[in-house]
Amino acid sequence: MDSLISFISEIYKNFGIDAANAGDVWGIAAVMLVTFAAVSFLFRSEQAPQQTQKIQEIPTSEAKEFKTTIEDVHIESSEEAEVKPGLKIVEPVQVEGPTWRERLAKGFARSRSEVWGKLENIFSGEKLDDDVLDEVEEILYTADIGPATAADIIDELRKRAKEPGFDSAQFKLFLRDFLGAILAGPQEKLDPALLSFDSAQSGKTKVIMVVGVNGAGKTTTIGKLATKLTAQGAKVVVGACDTFRAAAVDQLAVWCDRAGAHMVRAKEGANPSGVGYQALEEALNMKADYCILDTAGRLHTKGNLMDELAKSKKVLQKLDETAPHQTLLVIDAITGQNALRQAEEFNQTLGLTGLIFTKCDGSSKAGSAVGIVKNLNVPIAYIGVGENVEDLNHFKVDEYLDSLLQMS
């Protein structure tokens, strides 16, 4: 201790301070500490206004953004939360898109303007004479509903023309009823399992073979269908049997990944029938609810390719003699009456149980569905008017005709 006091005393002498004893040494040290603390406090006080000034100098735009961020805090459970001053609970905004009817009506806009809308205009202030009927018949043929259907409409119109008060409004009602009668019968045969998953039937694998020519939108449609079914709680297995197009398989893989569906694929060029067999075998082992098979885009004019489809069907029946339970043909609405020829060939080879109409939003020939249904007596399961999942929906006769004819 004496050594420490001597050391501090020597420091004091260097600053010209004379400490006579130990008490003086500690007293002077205490005074120096207090002085140092006071100087530090005054220094901090002088700096404080500068810091406050820096906060006040934040640009107005940034300050407004900062305030908005605090006030727009969303509390998940507002009932249990303690709301503090300066905070505001903001309810989430639900942004609703167009309804299915609105999307369907928009998709049929071209068909209405270029075909069906012209029919209504014919009756504006004119009598339904032979010249007008000839004009109606010509327009009906451009609607691609088929010559037989067009002839039936004209024959019925000749009878109605003799009735008093048969104007444009009556004509639209007549068309709706006439076309509706053609579509209604086949629609009664549609299997509800195609539209919605029944949990009571869980584990009873339903095989859906999807066919169609290249470019009809078959692969995309299968992806949308798988997404809809898995969203309902169904377990779905998809077989990528179009082994001749690697891009189609990759595209389907993306859809299945998003949907949470299990996909079975093989190397490029593998036997399509073998892939279908493997997919169904895996679906049965997993007790999947649906096994959807994407087939190659067959050209209906190539007999050997159609034979390959028939072979695939027989191979499936080795595992389940009732398979496939549904055979759906995807039809591009843009092809119009050419689609009828396709449908006839596929139906003859496979026995179609349902149709899916795609790309109705870019076609003036959406009415071709009527002629195909009438000729094949096969129902329409789905109709598509866009690229998104919600743009594929169940086909309903009333919605279809109301949008096609723009019924108020």
N, C-alpha and C positions, 0 to 999 in steps of 0.2 A: 504493500500500500504506500509506504514512504517513497519507494521508487517512482510510483505513478504520480504522486503529488509533486515530486521533484521534476518529473518530465513535463507536467502541465505548467509548472512555474516557469520553466525555461521557455515554453511557448509564449507565455504572457510577456516575459522580458523582451522577447523578440518584437512584440507589438508595443513595447514601452509601458507595460503594466507591471506595477510592483506589488506582489502578493506576499505579505509578511508571514502568514501561517496557513495551516490547512484550511481553516474556516474561511479565510479570504479566498483561497483557491476555489472552493466549492461555491461560494457566494457569487464570485465573478462568473463561474460557469453557468450558474442558474440564470443570471441576468442575460448572458449571451444567448441562451436557449430561448428565453421568452422573447427577446428582441428578434431572433430569427423567425419564430412562429408568427409574430405580428407582421413582419415584412412579407412573409409568404401569403398571409390572409389578404393583405392589401393588394398584392400582386394579382391574386385570383379575382378579387372584386373588380379590378380594372379590366380584366379580360372578359368577364361575364357579359357585359353589354355587346361586345363584338360578336360573341356566339349567338346571342339573341338576334342580332341584326342579320346574321347569316341565314337563320331560319326564316325571317321575314322577307328575305330577298329571293325566296323560291318563286320561279315564274308562275303566273296565274294559272296557266294551263296545267302545269304539273300539280299545283295545289288542288285544283278542281278534281283532277284524276284521283289524287290521294283520298280526297273526301268521298268521292263516289265509291271507291273500293271499300271503304269502311261501311258506308251506309247500305250497300247492296249485299251485305253478308246474308247468306241464306242458311237458316238454322233448320236442320232436318226435322226435329221434333219441337215445334213451336210451343206446344202445351207444357212441356217439361222444362223448357229453356228459361233461364233468367235473363230478361231483356235489360241491358244496361243503358244508361243515357248515351245518346249519340248513335245507337244502333237501331236499325230498322229491319224488320223481318219482311223479306220480299218473297211472295209466292211464285213458284216457277211458272213461266209462261208456256202454255200448250199451243204449239203452232200446228194447225191442222191443214193438211193438203187437200186437194180436190177429192171429192167422193168418187166411188167407182162409176156411178152413173155419169158424172161430169167427165171423167176420163174417157168413158165409152163414147159419149156424145161427141167429144172433141176428136176422137179417133175416127169416127164415121163422117167427119165434116166433108171430106173430099167425095165420098160416095153420095152424100146428100146434094152437094152443089153440082156435081157433074152428071148425076143420074136421077135420083129420086126426087130431088127438089124441082126438076124440070117438069115432072109429071103434074105436080100441083099447079104450076103456072099455066099449063095448057088449058085448064078449065076457067081461066080468068075471063069472064064475060063471053065465053064461047059455048056453043051447043055441042053436045057429044054426038057429032055425026060421024060418017065413015072416014072423012079426012082426018078428023081428030083421033079417031081410033087407030088409024094407020100410023099416026105419029106416036101414039102411046106404045104401040107394038114395037116400033123401031127403037124407042128408048129402053123398053123392057129387055130387048135383046142385048143392048149394051150393058145392062145390069148383070149379065152373066148368070141369070137364074135358070137358064136352060130353055130351049125352044118349046118343050112340052109344057112347062110351067107358064111361059109367056102366052102360049096359045090358049091355055085354060083360062087365064085372066081375061084375055080379050073376049073369049066366048061369053064369059059371065058379064063382062062390061056391056056387051051388046044387049043383054037382057035388061040390065039396070038402066041403060040409057033411055029406056021407054018410061021409066018411073019419073013422076014429077018431083022437082026439087033436088035432083041428084047433082049437087054442086061439088066444088073442090073439097070442102070439108067432108062431105059424104064419101067422096072418092078415097080420101085418106083412111077413113074408118073401114071402108070396104077392103082396101089393100091390107090393112092390119089384120083384119079377121081372116082373110083368104090365106095370107102367108102364115098366120098363126096356126091355122088348122093343119097346114102341111107339117109344121115343126112339132106340134104338140104330141102327136101319137108316138113317134120314135123316142121322144124325151122320156116317156114313161118307162122305157126299158133300161134307163141309165142306172148303173149300180151305185148306190149311195156311198159305198166304200171308196170310190174314186174321189169323192169330194171331201169327205171327212173321216177321221179315224174314230172307230168305235172301240173304246177301251175294253168293252166286254169281249171283243174278239182278239184281245192281245195274245201274241205268240202264234197266231194262225197265219202263216206266211201267205200273202197274196202276191202273185207274180204278175207284173205289168210289163208287157213287151211294147216298146215304143218304136214305131217304124216311120219312114218317110224318106223323101229324096234329099240329096244334099242341098243345103241352103234354105231349107224350110224353117229352120230354127229349132230343130229337134233336140240337140244337146242342151241349149239354153233352157228350153222348156222343161226338160228332165230336171235340171238344176233347180228351177223354180218350184216344180212339183215336189221334189225332195225337201226343199226348204219349208214349204207349206205343211207337209205331213209331219216333219220332225217338230215343227213349232206346236203342233197339236199333241205332242207327246209320243208319237209313233217311233219305233226303231226301224230305220230304213237302211237297206243294203242296195248299192247301185253297182251294176255290172257294166264296165266299159267295153262293150263288145265291138265297137267300131275300131278295130285294131289297125285299119289301113290309114288312119289319119291321126298322127301323134298329137297334132294341135288340138283336135277334138277331145282326146283323152286328157290332156293337160287342162283344158278349159273345164271339163267335167270335174276334175280333181279339185279345182279352186272352188267350184260350187259346193261340192260335198264337204270340203273343209269348213266353209262358212256355215253350212246347214247342220254340221255335226252328224252327217251320214257316213256310213262305212262304205268304202269303195273297193271293188275288186278289179284289178287290171292285169294285163299281161304285156309281154314285149311286143313291139311293133311287128305286124304281120302274122301274129299268132292266130290260131283257128278260132273264129268268132263263136262257133257252137261250143267249143271247149271252155271259153271264158264265161259264157252264159251258164253252163253246167256248174262250173266252179262257184260262181256267184250265188246260184240257188242253193248249192250244197252248204255254203257258208251261212247263208240266210237261215236255212233250216236248223243248222247247228246252234246258231245264235238265238233261235226263236224270234227272228225279226218279224215285224208286222207287214213290211212291204219289201219286195225285191223288184227293183225297177231296172230293166235291161235296155241299154242304149245300143241299137243296132246300127250297122253301117248304112250310109245314105244310098239306098238302092235306087237305081234307075229302073222304073217300072217296065221299060222296053227291053231290058236285058233278062232273058229267061233264066239263065244260069244263076244270076244273083237272086232272083225271086225264089229259085229252088233252094238256095242256101238258107234263106229265111225259113222256108218250110222245114228244112233239115234241123235248124236250130230249135224250132218248136217241138219236133219229135225227140230231140236229145233231152230237153227239159222234162218231158213226160217220163223219162226213165227214173227221175227222182220223185216226181209228182204227176200222176196220170191226168190230173185236172189242169195242169199248167199249160200255157199261161192262162190266168183267170181273166185277164183283160188284154186286148190288143188294140192299141190306140194309134191312129194315123195322124201325124202332124202335117197340116196343110197350110201353105203360104197363101194368104188371101189374094195376093197380087196376081197369082197365076190364073185366077178366074176359072173359066170352063176347062182349062187344061188340067186343073186339079181334079175335075170329075173323072177324067180318064185314069189318072193316077189312083184315085180312090177305088175305082172299079177293079183294077188289076190287083191291088193289095187285098181288097175284100175277097176276090175270087181265090187267091192263094192262101190267105190266113184266116178269113172270117173275122172282119173287124167288129169290135164291140163298142167303139167310140171314136170321136173325132176331136181334134184340137185345132182351132183356127188361130193362126198367128199373123202378126204384121198388118192387122186391120187398120192401123193408124196411117199407113202409107198407101192404101189402096182405094181405088174407086169401085172395086168389085166385091165389096163386103156382102153383097146380096147373093153371091155364088153359093153361100152356105145353104140356102133354101133348095137349090136345084140338086145339090149333092145329097142332102138328107132325103129328099123325095125319091131319088133314084136308088139309093142304097138302103133306105129305111134304117139308118144307123143314127143314134143320138150324138149330139155335140156335148162333150164333157166340159171343155174349157175354151175360153176365147181370150186372145192377147192383143193389147194395143200399145205395147211399149217394151222397154228393156228391163225395167225393174220388176221385182217379185210381185209387188202390188198391182202391176199392169197385166197380170194373168189372173183371171177369176172364173168362177163357175158360170157356165152359160145358162142364161135364163131367157126364155122366149119373150116375155114382156119387155125386159130391159133392152134386148136386142132390137125389137121392132120399134119401140118408142124412140130409140136413138137413131135408128136408120131412117125413119119417116119423120123424125122431129115432131112427135106428138106432144101437144101442150098438156 
